[in-house]
Amino acid sequence: MSSMEVIWSDLVRHREDFSSFHLRDAFAEDPERFARYSAEMDDCLTLDYSRNRINDKTLMLLEALIAQADVAERYQAMKSGALINNTEGRAVLHIALRGSVADDLSVDGQAVMADINAVKERLYTFAKGVRDGSIAAKDGQPFTDVVNVGIGGSDLGPHMVTAALAAYHDGPRVHFVSNVDGAHMGDTLKGLDPARTLFLVASKTFTTQETMTNARAAKAWLTAAIGEDAVADHFAALSTNKAGVEAFGINTDRMFEFWDWVGGRYSVWSAIGLPVMIAIGPEGFEDFLAGARAMDSHFETAPFRENIPMLMAALGLWYRNVWACASVAVLPYDQRLLYFADFLQQLDMESNGKTVRNDGSPVLRQTGPVIWGAAGTNGQHAFYQELHQGSDITPCEFLVAAKPSEADQHQHDLLLSNCFAQVEALAFGRTAEEAKAQLEASGKSPQEVAALTTHKVFPGNRPSSLLFYDKLTPKMLGRLIALYEQKVFVQGVVWGVNSYDQWGVELGKELANKLAPAVEKAERGEGEPAILDRLKAYRAR
């Protein structure tokens, strides 16, 4: 048995130590539990993981597991430009986009940082021009609206970041279209003026089916209103396909490249972040990069018990593989982080939703959990019932800021109190004695008390972690995204999977391309779905 398997076995046995454990008792017995099980970064970001089913032995074993997996060595391989995406033969260098690699790093004979800085200078010049009106519409007037056309990583990252940093917008309005359902483009364009609208087409290959279908729809809308010759002024491309961009009608001086070593779900730091640059300005984007760079440094240098991404990754492994928890709820108490869970779904589930290890062998245990969630306090009135009294245990990750981006103090205090209350309620619950006393105090009859008591009991002992930060600024958002990137990295290394390919996504694309002609004609071919007959009948009515 390998050293790692020995530790896994120790962890499974260690779970038995928690057979009579309850967080209510753990806090009563140790008033310093918060100090023991929390970590702080830069005096502005705290991870409180004290409300988890852990003790010092748990952390000792998890630290040993991560050390045996050679996580630190794997990270150095990433930083050096090694081809750690082995199934596609690619380096993985999104961390370079925020300056977390050596200045002289080269990949395939190309100077990485020199290339990044050259493209970034062009991006910043373009963003500044759109913002100040020097890069203008066909009629010479400034753009008022920018529409990003992309999907997956070319949409989820910049969309989430742009929404999260709404308090810092001082440029044109920015919109996002991703779904090939025409309603998405139609709804977005309602109320927009073609003469005042700039489109960014985000597709590395410039062949992505959904993106190019939407891009052609945008082009038709624009040219119908202000002419075919408007395309050159009203479109830009985030791509590497020069021929495809030119054929579409976009000048290549408005084409901004990124590289094979940038995966889509890690690409918001690259040219894919152009809508963010336009919304908050290059200076704000630099702060965003600086926050991520600070988290990279923290991840690389902080010891385990102070290392926030490492601790969150370790807790995730503990619950996924020892407690068999199938999902994680991400619960930001910040309306501006409305799309944060959506973004993390792709980051985590596309990265580690694998059943095959790097060497092609089957995985040895369960990998990526289901990531889901919603902004508080809305979620409290939707699915928190399941979190508190449901039959499954769902580890929760709460996020909340000490200071609001845009709200009065009373509203924000109410938001904070709701967040803290949920954390406490999940951990401590309510006993039958407490429920009975509450019902009696409310004037219920003995019969009502007897009937209602069990319904009012909350088991508690439900694990959660709290990320508490000073304020949601560009720099803080950069920290938070990089934190989760590094968490996913650690877990992928421990599971032994390639966190940077996504062959499961490719199969659906292949089949959709194959079926598209049959669907358009509503005719069946050999091996095609029988539902096409019903489609033909419905269309004929």
MIMAR-551161 format. One record per residue (C-alpha): residue in three letters; x, y, z. Coordinates in pm, whole numbers, plus 32768, in hexadecimal, padded with zeros to 4 digits. Each point is the difference from the previous one (the first is absolute). Layout:
ALAXYZ...
//
This chain:
MET800080008000SER808A81577FA0SER8045810D8101MET7ED380C57F81GLU7F1A7ED58020VAL80797FCD8163ILE7F9E81678052TRP7EAE7FD57F58SER7FC67ECD80D7ASP806580C48134LEU7F0981117FA3VAL7EE57F067FD5ARG804C7F6A8155HIS801F815E8092ARG7E9B804A7F99GLU7F947F0F8110ASP808B80F880FDPHE7EDA80E27FA6SER7EED7F048047SER7F9480C78133PHE809181507F97HIS7F2281337FF1LEU806D81627FB2ARG7F2A807C811FASP80D87F3980F2ALA814580517F4DPHE7FCC81768030ALA7F8E7FD68168GLU81397F3A8050ASP80F080E37F43PRO7FB08177800FGLU8135803A7F26ARG7F857F267EE4PHE7FE081287F13ALA81698069803FARG80727E987FD5TYR7F477FC77EB9SER801281467F3EALA8100809B7F17GLU803181667F8FMET80A880967ECDASP807B81687FE3ASP7F25807D811ECYS7ED680057F11LEU7F927E987FC1THR7FAE7EFA8106LEU7FA17E947FD9ASP7F397F8D812ETYR7FF37E857FEASER7FB97FC3816FARG7EA07F7F7FB6ASN807B7EC87F55ARG800F7E9A807DILE8176800B803CASN81087FFE810CASP817A801F8000LYS802D7E967F96THR7F1F803B7ED1LEU80DD811E7F8DMET813D7F3A8042LEU7F877EE47F24LEU7F8180E77EECGLU814880BE7FFEALA80BB7EB67FDFLEU7F1B7F947EE3ILE8044813F7F3DALA81757FE4803FGLN80037E977F82ALA7F4B80707EC3ASP812480E97FB2VAL7F1F812D7FD8ALA812080F68030GLU80D17F507EF6ARG7EDC7FFC7F10TYR7FCD81748031GLN816F80437FB2ALA7FD67F317EC4MET7EDA80DD7FA1LYS80CB813B803FSER81207F7E7F2EGLY7F287FCB7ECDALA80027E84800ELEU7EF37F577F30ILE7F297F9E8128ASN7ECC7FF37F1DASN80847EB47F80THR7ED57F967F2CGLU801B81397F2AGLY8179802D801EARG7FE1815F808EALA809180D38112VAL7F0E809780FDLEU805F816B803DHIS7ED180D1805BILE80CB80658132ALA80F580AB7F11LEU7EEC80EE7F92ARG800B80A28159GLY817C7FF78018SER80327ECC80DBVAL811A7F637F33ALA8169805C7FBBASP803581277F15ASP80E27F307F1DLEU7F177ED27FDESER7FE67F767E9EVAL7F127EFF7F6DASP80407F727EA4GLY810B81087FD0GLN7F13811F804DALA804480F4811CVAL7EC07FDE80CBMET8001814680C1ALA807180CD7ED3ASP7EDE7F737F35ILE7F09803F811BASN807081668032ALA7FF3804C7E8BVAL7E987F857FE0LYS7F9D80A78146GLU8084814F7F85ARG7F297FE07EC7LEU7ED27F9D80D2TYR802C812680EBTHR802780F27EDEPHE7EBF7F7C7F64ALA7F4180068149LYS806D81658047GLY7F9B80687EA2VAL7EA47F6C8021ARG7FDA80A18155ASP8071815E7F9AGLY7F5B7FFB7EA7SER813F800D7F33ILE7FA27EA87F7BALA7EA580517F83ALA7ED97F7D7F3CLYS7FD3801E7E89ASP7F6F815E8025GLY8120807780DBGLN7F338008813FPRO805F7F3B813DPHE7F777EA8804ATHR7F037FEF811AASP7FDD7E848009VAL80EA7ED87FD7VAL7F7B7E9F7FC2ASN80E87EDA8044VAL7FA67ED07F2CGLY80987EC0808AILE7FB17EC380C0GLY809A7F328116GLY8141809C807CSER7FDD81187F02ASP7EBF806980AFLEU7FEC7F7C8165GLY814180A4807BPRO7FDE815F7F6EHIS7E8880028040MET802C7FA6816DVAL811D80F88034THR7F4F811D7F4FALA7EC87FCB80D2ALA80C97FDE8141LEU80B681487FC5ALA7ECF80CC7F9AALA80528100810DTYR814180507F40HIS7F69802A7EA5ASP804B814B7F5CGLY80047F967E94PRO7EF57F9A7F02ARG7EF37F0C806AVAL806F7E977FCFHIS7F187EE07FA1PHE80387E8C7FC7VAL7F657F097F0DSER80597E8F8013ASN7ED17F227FC2VAL7FC57F9A7E96ASP7E8D801F804EGLY7FAB81367F36ALA7F3A808B8121HIS8145805480B4MET808280DA7EE6GLY7EA7808F7FBEASP7FC580628169THR815A8099801DLEU7FE080D67EC8LYS7EAB808B805EGLY802F816D8057LEU816080127F71ASP805680EC7EE4PRO80C77F577EE9ALA80B481477FBEARG807F80068169THR804F7E8A8031LEU81517F4E7FF4PHE80127E837FECLEU811D7F2C808AVAL80067EA17F6BALA80B97F1C80F2SER806A7EB47F6BLYS81667F807FF6THR7FC47F367EC2PHE7EF480E67F73THR7F3D7EC37FAFTHR7F3C7FC28143GLN7EA47FAD7F81GLU7F3180C380FCTHR80E281308000MET801C801D7E88THR7E897FCE7FD3ASN7FC2811E80F1ALA811180D27F60ARG7F5A7FDC7EADALA7EB180618099ALA80A281378098LYS809E80557EB2ALA7EB17FDF7F4DTRP7F5880E38103LEU811081067FDCTHR801E80007E87ALA7E88800B7FCDALA7FFC814680C2ILE814080B47F9EGLY809A7F417EDDGLU80FE7EF07FB4ASP812280F58014ALA7FB980348174VAL808E7EAA8060ALA816880768006ASP7FAE811680F7HIS7F067F4280D7PHE80AC7EB08036ALA813C7F8280A9ALA807A7E9B802FLEU809E7F43811FSER80967EE47F38THR81317F5E7F63ASN7F5F7FB17EAFLYS807881207F26ALA7F667F767EBFGLY7EAE7FC680A6VAL7FFD815B8098GLU805380A37EB1ALA7EF87F327F4APHE7EFC807A80FAGLY805981687FA9ILE80C480628139ASN814A80B47FD4THR811E7F3A8098ASP807B813480B7ARG7EC77FC180D2MET80577E94803APHE80937FB38156GLU80B27EB6802EPHE802B7F0F811DTRP80B97EB8800DASP7FCF7E878007TRP807F7FFE8165VAL7ECE80CA806DGLY7ED37F228040GLY7EAB809E7FCBARG7F947FE9816BTYR814880A58067SER7FFD810D7EF2VAL7F60813080A8TRP8162807E8047SER804A80077E89ALA7F6A80B27ED4ILE7EB77F5B8065GLY7FFC81058117LEU7FDC811E7F04PRO7E9580498062VAL807780228169MET811380EF7F92ILE7F0180D27F46ALA7F1480058129ILE80F680588117GLY812F807E7F41PRO81617F757FDCGLU806380838158GLY7EE47F3D80A2PHE805F7ECC7F38GLU8166801F807BASP7F7A7FFD8165PHE7F3B7EC77FA7LEU813F7F587F82ALA80C080758133GLY7F057F5C80E6ALA80277EB47F4DARG817980208005ALA7FF880388179MET7F317EC4802CASP80F27F3B7F27SER811C806F80E0HIS7F3B7FAB8139PHE7FB27EA77F76GLU81697FBC7FA8THR809E807B8144ALA7F0C7FE78125PRO801C7ECD80E1PHE7EDE7F0D7FF4ARG7F48807D8137GLU800C81657F79ASN7FC97FAD7E90ILE7E9880547FA3PRO7FEA7F4C7EADMET80B47ED1808DLEU7F167FEC812CMET7EC980227F2AALA80807EF27F14ALA804D7F1C8127LEU7EA7802E8095GLY7F667FB47EAFLEU80C47EBA7FEATRP7F987FA58162TYR7E8E80297FB4ARG80017F767E9EASN80CD7EC9803CVAL7FD87FAC816FTRP7E9F807D8049ALA7F7B7FBA7E9DCYS7F68815B7FD8ALA7F9C80217E94SER7FDB817A7FEAVAL807C814B808AALA7F2281338026VAL80A7814E7FB9LEU7F3A811380ACPRO807881667FC9TYR7F48810080D3ASP804181067EF9GLN7F0B80457EE5ARG812380687F25LEU80807E988015LEU7EBA7F837F6ATYR80BB7F3E7EF1PHE811F7F8680DBALA7F767EA08032ASP7FBB7FE57E89PHE8169805D7FBALEU80827F068100GLN7F2A7EEC7F69GLN80D0800D7EC4LEU8149803E80B4ASP7FD57ED580E6MET7F1F7F097F4CGLU80A080237EA8SER81597FE7809DASN7FD47EDB80EDGLY7EC87F4F7F83LYS80D57EDD7F87THR80007E868023VAL81587FC97F64ARG815080588098ASN812280A67F4DASP80947EAD7FA9GLY7EBA7F857F66SER7FA17F1F8123PRO7EB0801B80B3VAL7FEC80F08125LEU801D7F5B8152ARG7EEA80C580ACGLN7EF381027FBFTHR807981427F5EGLY7F6281547FC5PRO7EC4804780C8VAL7ED180B67F78ILE802C81768039TRP7EC480CC802BGLY7F76812680BFALA7F6581587FF2ALA80248155809BGLY7F7F80328162THR7F05805D807DASN7F337F7E7EDBGLY807B7E9E8032GLN7F7A7FFE8162HIS7EA1800A7F70ALA80467EF37EFEPHE80E57EDC805ATYR8088803C815FGLN7EF07F1D8089GLU80BE7EE07F61LEU814A807A8092HIS7F74800E8161GLN7F167ED58016GLY80357F357EC4SER80757E978009ASP8149804D7F4DILE812580C18090THR8074811A7F1CPRO813E80BA8064CYS7FCC81757FD0GLU80EF81187FA6PHE7F8081598064LEU809781457F80VAL7FB9815A808CALA80A681558011ALA802880D58139LYS7FB6813D7F38PRO7F01802A7EEASER805880677E9FGLU7EBD80C27FD6ALA7EFF7FF2811AASP7FA780BA813BGLN80927F798141HIS7EB27F8B8089GLN7FC07F247ED1HIS815C7F71800DASP7FEC7FBB8174LEU7EBF7F3F7FBFLEU80AF7F3B7EEDLEU81247FAE80E8SER7F197F948118ASN7F4B7F147F15CYS81467F677F89PHE808B7FD0815DALA7EB37F748077GLN7FFF7EF57EF1VAL81627F988056GLU7FA17FE1816FALA7EBA7F4A7FB8LEU80A57EFE7F21ALA810A7FBC8105PHE7F367FFE8140GLY7E9B7FB57F95ARG7EEA7FEE8102THR7FCB7EE580F8ALA7EB07F638053GLU801080A48157GLU803B81567F65ALA7EE87FCB7F04LYS7F0F7F948111ALA8057812A80DBGLN7FCD80F07EDDLEU7EAC7F6E7FAEGLU7F92800E816BALA80758169801BSER7F2E80587ECFGLY7EC57F8580B2LYS7FCB7EB87F49SER7F2F7EF780ACPRO80A47EBF807DGLN7F657F487EDAGLU808B80FC7F07VAL81547FF580A5ALA80067E857FE5ALA7F95800A7E93LEU80F181107F91THR813D7FC280C5THR80A57F097F13HIS7FB780E57ED8LYS80B1812080ADVAL813D7F3B804DPHE813580577F32PRO81157EFB8015GLY811B80F97FCCASN81637F767FE3ARG7FF0805C7E8FPRO815280757F81SER804181567F70SER811F80EC7FC0LEU7FF3817B7FF2LEU80D380DF7F20PHE7FEF815580A5TYR80A781267F4FASP800D81778026LYS7F58806F7EBALEU7FBA7F7A7EA3THR80FE80CA7F3BPRO80AD7F9D7EBBLYS812D7F8F80CBMET7F2C7F3080EFLEU7F417F5D7EE3GLY814D7FA27F62ARG80647F5D8149LEU7EBB7F3C8018ILE800D7F777E9EALA816D7F9C801ELEU7FB17F5E8150TYR7F017F1A7F5EGLU80E77FBC7ED8GLN810D7F8980EELYS7F047F3480C9VAL7F9B7F4A7EC2PHE816F7FD07FA5VAL80527F59814DGLN7ED87F147FF0GLY804D7F9F7E99VAL81667FAA805EVAL7F927F2B8127TRP7F037F477F29GLY81057FD97EEFVAL7F25808E7EEAASN804C80F87EEBSER7F4581378072TYR803F80B37EB6ASP7F577F347EEEGLN7E887FDA7FC7TRP7FBE7EE07F15GLY7EA17FDC808CVAL7FAA81527F6BGLU80847F9C7EAALEU7F187ED57FD1GLY7EC780D78015LYS809380F57F05GLU804D7EE77F0BLEU7EA37F6E8014ALA7F5981577FE3ASN80C480497EC3LYS7F9C7EAF7F74LEU7E8F802A8053ALA7FD9816B7F95PRO7FAF7FB47E8FALA7F007EF58061VAL7F5680E880F9GLU7FED81187F01LYS7F527F157F0DALA7F467F418112GLU80607EBC7F55ARG808D7EC28096GLY813C7F5D7F8BGLU80987EB8806DGLY804E80078172GLU7F578151803BPRO7F00803A8116ALA7E9B7F8B7FC7ILE7F8A81498096LEU804A80A07EAEASP7EBF7F627F7CARG7F3D80B28111LEU80BC81447FB3LYS7F947FE37E93ALA7E977FC88068TYR7FFA812780EEARG809680E87EFDALA7EFE7F937F02ARG7ED9806380DB
//
